[in-house]
Amino acid sequence: MALTKLERRARIKLRIRKRVYGTKDQPRLSVFRSNKQIYAQLIDDAEGKTLLSVSSRIKEIAEKKGITKVEQAKLVGKLAAEKSKESGITEVIFDRNGYLYHGRIKALAEAAREGGLKF
């Protein structure tokens, strides 16, 4: 029997998380994508703490009407890079969370790179 989309993503996610581990110096940039929103978190796995989080629900981004979801993802990536630079973080490990590196996930990652994050 074939896997459902959710089961397939869960398998990929576990395969990725075996290798991806964030520290205080180089946290994990974890991305979650729902049908309407996109979320990004910088996570220190050593202590089990979220260092900062950004989403498309933030007032600055949510107020912009008539933009596509890909453009929202770019804004979230750029904002994540700005906030992490303020916190003194320049290098991260990207965790695509089982999603394909395509569309909104790719847009967020490229915007974060343009904002100055290295991964």
C-alpha positions in Angstrom: 0.0 0.0 0.0 1.3 3.5 -0.9 2.2 6.0 1.7 0.1 9.1 2.3 1.7 12.5 1.8 1.9 13.0 5.6 3.6 9.6 6.1 6.0 10.2 3.4 7.0 13.6 4.8 7.3 12.1 8.3 9.8 9.5 7.0 11.8 12.2 5.2 11.8 14.4 8.3 13.2 11.6 10.4 15.9 10.9 7.9 16.9 14.6 7.9 16.8 15.0 11.6 19.2 12.1 12.2 21.9 14.3 10.7 20.8 17.9 11.5 21.6 19.2 15.0 21.7 22.8 16.1 24.0 24.3 18.7 24.1 27.7 20.3 26.8 28.8 17.8 25.1 27.3 14.8 21.4 26.8 15.5 19.0 24.9 13.4 16.7 26.9 11.1 13.6 24.9 11.1 10.8 25.7 8.6 7.1 24.8 8.9 4.7 25.3 6.1 0.9 25.2 6.4 -1.6 25.9 3.6 -1.8 29.6 4.4 1.2 30.5 6.6 5.0 29.8 6.8 7.0 29.7 10.0 10.7 29.7 10.8 12.5 29.0 14.1 16.1 29.1 15.2 16.5 26.2 17.6 19.4 25.3 19.9 19.0 21.5 20.2 21.7 21.2 22.8 19.6 23.0 25.4 16.2 22.4 23.7 15.4 26.1 23.4 14.0 28.2 20.6 16.2 31.2 20.1 13.9 33.2 17.9 10.9 32.6 15.7 9.4 34.4 12.7 6.2 33.8 10.8 4.0 35.2 8.1 1.5 36.1 10.9 3.7 38.9 12.1 2.0 42.2 11.8 4.5 43.6 9.3 3.9 40.8 6.9 0.2 40.0 7.6 -0.8 43.6 6.8 0.5 43.4 3.2 -2.5 42.4 1.1 -2.3 41.0 -2.4 1.1 39.3 -2.1 1.7 35.7 -3.0 2.7 33.0 -0.5 6.1 32.8 -2.1 6.6 36.5 -1.5 5.4 36.0 2.1 8.1 33.3 2.5 10.8 35.7 1.1 9.8 38.3 3.7 9.9 35.7 6.5 13.4 34.6 5.4 14.6 38.2 5.2 13.2 39.0 8.7 14.7 35.8 10.2 18.1 36.8 8.9 17.7 40.4 10.3 16.7 39.1 13.7 19.4 36.5 13.9 22.1 39.1 13.0 20.7 41.3 15.9 21.2 38.2 18.1 24.7 37.7 16.9 24.0 34.6 14.9 25.6 34.4 11.4 25.7 30.6 10.7 22.8 28.2 10.8 21.9 24.7 9.8 18.9 24.5 7.4 16.2 22.0 8.3 13.6 21.8 5.6 11.5 19.6 7.8 10.7 17.0 5.2 9.4 19.4 2.6 10.8 19.5 -0.9 13.4 22.3 -1.5 11.1 24.0 -3.9 8.6 26.9 -3.9 8.1 28.6 -0.6 10.8 26.6 1.2 13.4 27.6 -1.4 12.2 31.2 -1.4 12.6 31.4 2.4 16.1 29.9 2.3 17.3 32.1 -0.5 16.0 35.2 1.2 17.7 34.2 4.5 21.0 33.7 2.5 20.6 37.2 0.9 20.0 38.6 4.4 23.4 37.4 5.5 22.8 33.9 7.0 25.3 31.2 6.0 24.2 27.6 5.6 
